[in-house]
């Protein structure tokens, strides 16, 4: 995994500083003749208001260090901890600042006409050399101001370095705290989902849904847990009783043990809980792409589960996500009425329709793929239940070959 994918910068700060310095030197060397006047005016302005500039820089440093950055809970995106010791960091920045100050001083010396330092009215110039330009008292005062400005700038660099490292350390600590909170919520939701009481398990389902909405980077993990719960066998046989009459009939035949109504193992309550999970998935697939809580583009694994119906009506399947019902046993009506398939794949490889059906009434196919071509031919719904007879099949919908009795 690249450093950028883990939240690190692609280029170290030292390289950025050196690149910026070389760019400044190149601009100065290629500047027109009026650049000298501009540089001299800027230097005198800085020398005149150097204290104001230093105070502004320090105020900005204090303000930025006092702010706590907002960090979204994200698994795998850890802020970088400063690896260089603080003293080494300061020394390196001071060396860079001294080098930049030397370059600026040399450039200013050339701009000012290469004056001879220490030359005075009574000091003769060397034959053949350009006439020495004597510094006036004002020039000396301006030079002192420039030096003081450089000293103040170096102090500001040190202050900014300390503030930057303090901010990075606070980001790392905030990340650890957010990650700890995320893991605690995950573990508590898992405990709720594994409870015997169906009401407590329902609370665990909503806890995982809230966790998926709050932590986008960990959303797929919460979705996987909910799908894994749906894939678990439930009831006392291949198909759970759907009504009191069915349950009583199975009890009389000895197919299932008797459950009291308030027993947490009552298949009717378990069925309601599973339909609650499907409804939560559908509701989050309703959310638009620009909503940070949307579950579009994620994977949903319903393979091998016993699904006694479900309503995905109006949901939007987009992105590169895959929804698989491979080897699932569908015993009730499965509805995708009004759904939009604009990306990803919905696969029914090996799915068995044991009295169940699937409906795509009013569905829109604009880029996604729904593959029904490899469903179990021994247990399949009538052709008219998969798609209306005589209506053109959309490009994104693959139907199974006609059954032998329909041919």
C-alpha positions in Angstrom: 0.0 0.0 0.0 1.4 3.4 -0.9 2.2 6.1 1.6 -0.5 8.4 0.1 -3.2 5.7 0.5 -2.3 5.5 4.2 -2.6 9.2 4.7 1.1 10.2 4.4 2.3 12.9 2.1 4.0 11.8 -1.1 6.9 14.2 -0.8 8.8 14.9 2.4 8.7 18.5 3.7 12.5 19.0 3.3 12.2 18.3 -0.4 9.4 20.7 -0.7 11.4 23.5 1.0 14.4 22.9 -1.3 12.3 22.9 -4.4 10.6 26.1 -3.3 14.0 27.7 -2.7 15.4 26.7 -6.1 12.3 28.1 -7.7 12.7 31.4 -5.9 16.4 31.6 -7.0 15.4 30.8 -10.7 12.8 33.5 -10.6 15.2 36.1 -9.2 17.9 35.2 -11.8 15.4 35.5 -14.7 13.7 38.6 -13.4 13.8 41.9 -15.4 15.7 45.0 -14.4 13.0 46.5 -12.3 13.2 43.5 -9.9 16.0 45.1 -8.0 13.9 48.1 -7.1 11.0 46.0 -6.0 13.3 43.8 -3.9 14.9 46.8 -2.3 11.5 48.4 -1.5 10.3 45.1 0.0 13.4 44.8 2.1 13.1 48.3 3.5 9.4 47.8 4.2 10.1 44.6 6.1 12.9 46.3 7.9 10.5 49.1 8.9 7.7 46.8 10.1 9.6 43.7 11.1 8.1 43.6 14.6 4.6 43.6 13.2 5.4 40.8 10.8 6.9 38.6 13.6 3.9 39.2 15.8 1.5 38.2 13.0 3.5 35.0 12.3 3.5 34.1 16.0 -0.2 34.8 16.4 -0.9 32.6 13.4 1.2 29.8 14.9 -0.5 30.0 18.3 -4.0 30.0 16.7 -3.2 27.0 14.5 -1.7 25.0 17.3 -4.7 25.7 19.5 -7.2 24.2 17.0 -8.0 20.5 17.3 -8.4 19.0 13.9 -11.6 17.0 13.2 -10.6 13.5 12.4 -13.2 11.1 10.9 -13.1 7.6 12.4 -11.4 5.6 9.7 -9.7 2.2 10.0 -6.3 2.2 8.3 -5.8 5.9 8.0 -3.4 6.7 10.7 -1.8 10.2 11.0 2.0 10.2 10.7 4.0 10.6 14.0 7.1 12.8 13.7 10.0 10.4 13.5 12.7 13.0 13.8 13.7 14.2 17.3 12.7 17.7 18.1 16.2 19.1 18.5 17.3 17.6 15.2 14.2 19.0 13.5 14.9 22.5 14.9 18.6 22.3 13.9 17.7 21.2 10.4 15.3 24.1 10.0 17.8 26.6 11.3 20.4 25.3 8.8 17.8 25.7 6.0 16.8 29.2 7.2 20.5 30.2 7.4 21.0 29.0 3.8 18.0 30.9 2.6 19.1 34.0 4.5 22.6 33.8 2.9 21.1 33.5 -0.6 18.8 36.4 0.1 21.7 38.5 1.4 23.8 37.7 -1.7 21.0 38.7 -4.0 20.4 41.9 -2.0 24.1 42.7 -2.2 24.0 42.4 -6.0 20.8 44.5 -6.2 22.4 47.3 -4.1 25.3 47.6 -6.5 27.8 45.3 -4.7 28.8 47.9 -2.1 32.1 47.4 -0.3 31.4 46.7 3.4 33.2 49.0 5.7 34.1 51.5 2.9 34.2 55.1 4.0 34.9 58.5 2.4 38.6 58.3 3.3 39.3 54.8 2.2 40.8 54.6 -1.3 39.5 52.0 -3.7 41.6 49.5 -5.5 42.8 50.5 -9.0 40.8 48.8 -11.7 38.0 47.9 -9.4 34.5 49.6 -9.4 34.1 52.6 -7.3 33.3 51.7 -3.8 29.9 52.7 -2.6 30.0 53.9 1.0 27.1 53.0 3.3 25.3 55.8 4.9 23.9 55.7 8.4 20.5 55.0 6.9 21.8 52.0 4.9 23.5 50.6 8.1 20.2 51.0 10.0 18.3 49.2 7.2 20.8 46.4 7.3 20.4 46.1 11.1 16.7 45.9 10.6 17.0 43.2 8.0 19.2 41.2 10.3 16.7 41.6 13.1 13.9 40.5 10.8 15.9 37.4 9.8 16.4 36.6 13.5 12.7 37.1 14.2 11.9 34.9 11.2 14.2 32.1 12.6 12.4 32.3 15.9 9.1 32.1 14.2 10.3 29.0 12.3 11.2 27.4 15.6 7.8 28.3 17.1 6.0 26.9 14.0 8.1 23.7 14.2 7.0 23.2 17.8 3.4 24.0 17.0 3.5 21.6 14.0 4.9 18.7 16.0 2.4 19.4 18.8 -0.4 19.4 16.3 0.8 16.1 14.7 1.0 14.4 18.1 -2.5 15.6 19.0 -3.8 14.2 15.7 -2.2 10.8 16.5 -3.7 10.8 19.9 -7.1 11.8 18.6 -6.9 9.0 16.0 -6.1 6.5 18.7 -9.0 7.7 20.8 -11.4 7.5 17.8 -10.1 4.1 16.9 -10.5 2.8 20.4 -14.1 4.2 20.5 -14.8 2.5 17.1 -13.5 -0.9 18.3 -15.5 -0.6 21.6 -18.7 0.1 19.6 -18.0 -2.8 17.3 -17.4 -5.2 20.2 -20.5 -4.0 22.1 -22.7 -4.3 18.9 -21.4 -7.8 18.4 -22.3 -8.8 21.9 -25.8 -7.4 21.4 -26.2 -9.3 18.1 -25.2 -12.5 19.8 -27.7 -12.3 22.7 -30.5 -14.7 23.2 -33.2 -12.1 23.5 -34.5 -11.0 20.1 -35.0 -7.5 21.3 -31.4 -7.2 22.3 -30.3 -8.7 18.9 -32.5 -6.0 17.3 -30.6 -3.4 19.2 -27.3 -4.9 18.0 -28.6 -4.7 14.4 -29.3 -1.0 14.8 -25.9 -0.5 16.5 -24.1 -2.0 13.5 -26.1 0.2 11.1 -25.2 3.3 13.1 -21.6 2.2 13.2 -21.6 1.8 9.4 -23.0 5.3 9.0 -20.5 6.9 11.4 -17.3 5.1 10.1 -17.2 5.1 6.3 -13.9 3.3 6.2 -15.2 0.5 8.4 -18.6 0.3 6.8 -17.9 -2.8 4.8 -17.0 -4.7 8.0 -20.4 -3.8 9.6 -22.2 -4.8 6.4 -20.4 -8.1 6.4 -21.4 -8.8 10.0 -25.1 -8.1 9.2 -24.9 -10.3 6.0 -23.2 -13.1 8.0 -26.1 -13.0 10.5 -28.6 -13.4 7.7 -26.6 -16.4 6.3 -26.9 -18.3 9.6 -29.4 -21.1 9.6 -32.6 -20.3 11.6 -35.7 -22.1 12.5 -35.8 -25.8 13.1 -35.8 -27.0 9.5 -34.9 -26.0 6.0 -37.7 -23.4 6.2 -39.0 -21.6 9.2 -42.8 -21.5 9.8 -44.3 -18.3 8.5 -47.6 -18.4 10.5 -49.1 -19.9 13.6 -50.9 -22.5 11.5 -47.7 -23.6 9.8 -45.9 -23.7 13.1 -48.7 -25.8 14.8 -48.7 -28.2 11.8 -45.0 -28.7 12.2 -45.3 -29.2 15.9 -48.0 -31.8 15.4 -45.8 -33.7 12.9 -42.9 -33.5 15.3 -40.8 -31.5 12.8 -40.0 -28.7 15.3 -40.0 -28.5 19.1 -42.7 -26.3 20.7 -41.6 -22.8 21.4 -43.5 -20.5 23.9 -44.6 -17.2 22.4 -42.1 -15.2 24.5 -39.2 -17.6 23.8 -36.4 -15.7 22.1 -36.0 -18.6 19.7 -39.4 -18.1 18.3 -38.9 -18.2 14.5 -41.6 -15.5 14.0 -39.5 -13.0 15.9 -36.3 -14.1 14.1 -38.1 -13.6 10.8 -39.0 -10.1 11.8 -35.5 -9.4 12.8 -34.1 -10.6 9.5 -36.6 -8.5 7.6 -35.4 -5.5 9.7 -31.9 -6.1 8.5 -33.0 -6.2 4.9 -35.1 -3.0 5.4 -32.1 -1.2 6.9 -30.0 -2.2 3.9 -32.7 -1.0 1.5 -33.1 2.3 3.3 -29.3 3.0 3.2 -29.3 2.1 -0.5 -32.0 4.8 -1.0 -29.6 7.5 0.1 -28.0 9.5 -2.8 -24.4 9.2 -3.8 -23.4 12.5 -2.2 -24.7 11.4 1.2 -21.8 10.2 3.4 -24.1 7.6 5.0 -25.0 5.8 1.7 -24.2 2.1 1.4 -24.1 2.2 -2.4 -21.0 0.6 -4.0 -20.5 -1.9 -1.2 -20.6 -5.7 -1.3 -23.5 -7.7 0.1 -23.1 -11.5 0.5 -26.4 -13.3 0.8 -25.0 -16.6 -0.5 -26.5 -19.8 0.9 -29.1 -18.1 3.1 -32.7 -19.0 3.4 -34.6 -15.9 2.4 -38.4 -16.0 2.9 -38.8 -12.8 1.0 -37.5 -9.3 1.2 -38.2 -5.8 -0.2 -35.4 -3.9 -2.0 -37.9 -1.7 -3.8 -36.6 1.7 -4.8 -33.0 0.9 -3.9 -30.1 2.0 -6.1 -27.3 -0.5 -6.8 -24.3 1.6 -8.1 -20.5 1.6 -8.1 -18.4 -1.6 -8.2 -20.3 -3.4 -5.5 -21.4 -7.0 -5.8 -24.7 -8.4 -4.4 -24.7 -12.2 -4.5 -27.5 -14.6 -3.8 -25.5 -17.6 -4.9 -27.0 -20.9 -3.7 -29.6 -19.1 -1.7 -33.0 -20.6 -1.1 -35.7 -18.1 -1.8 -39.0 -19.2 -0.2 -41.0 -15.9 -0.4 -41.5 -12.9 -2.6 -38.2 -11.0 -3.3 -39.0 -7.6 -4.7 -36.7 -5.2 -6.6 -39.7 -3.1 -7.8 -38.6 0.4 -8.8 -34.9 -0.3 -8.1 -32.2 1.2 -10.1 -29.2 -0.8 -11.3 -26.6 1.7 -12.5 -23.5 -0.3 -11.6 -22.1 -3.4 -10.0 -23.5 -6.9 -10.3 -26.4 -8.8 -8.7 -25.8 -12.5 -9.0 -28.2 -15.4 -8.5 -25.9 -18.3 -9.4 -27.3 -21.5 -8.2 -30.2 -19.8 -6.4 -33.3 -22.0 -5.7 -36.8 -20.6 -5.7 -38.6 -23.0 -3.4 -42.0 -21.4 -3.7 -40.5 -18.0 -3.9 -40.4 -15.4 -6.6 -38.5 -12.3 -7.7 -40.0 -9.1 -9.2 -38.3 -6.3 -11.2 -41.4 -4.3 -11.9 -40.5 -0.8 -12.8 -36.8 -1.4 -12.3 -34.3 0.7 -14.3 -31.2 -0.8 -15.8 -28.6 1.8 -16.7 -25.3 0.1 -16.4 -25.6 -2.6 -13.7 -26.0 -6.3 -14.3 -28.6 -8.7 -12.8 -27.7 -12.3 -13.7 -30.4 -14.9 -13.4 -29.0 -17.1 -16.1 -27.6 -19.7 -13.8 -30.3 -20.2 -11.2 -31.2 -23.8 -10.2 -33.3 -25.1 -13.1 -34.9 -27.7 -10.8 -36.4 -25.0 -8.6 -37.2 -21.9 -10.6 -40.2 -19.7 -10.8 -42.3 -19.6 -13.9 -40.9 -17.5 -16.8 -43.6 -14.9 -16.4 -42.6 -14.3 -12.8 -39.0 -13.4 -13.7 -40.0 -10.9 -16.4 -43.3 -10.1 -18.2 -43.7 -12.2 -21.3 -43.7 -10.2 -24.5 -41.8 -7.2 -22.9 -38.4 -6.5 -24.2 -35.7 -7.7 -21.7 -33.4 -4.9 -20.7 -29.7 -5.1 -21.5 -28.6 -5.4 -17.9 -30.9 -8.3 -17.1 -29.9 -11.9 -18.0 -32.7 -14.4 -17.8 -32.2 -18.2 -17.6 -32.8 -20.3 -20.7 -36.4 -21.4 -21.2 -37.3 -24.5 -19.1 -38.0 -27.8 -20.8 -41.7 -27.7 -20.1 -41.9 -24.2 -21.6 -40.0 -25.0 -24.7 
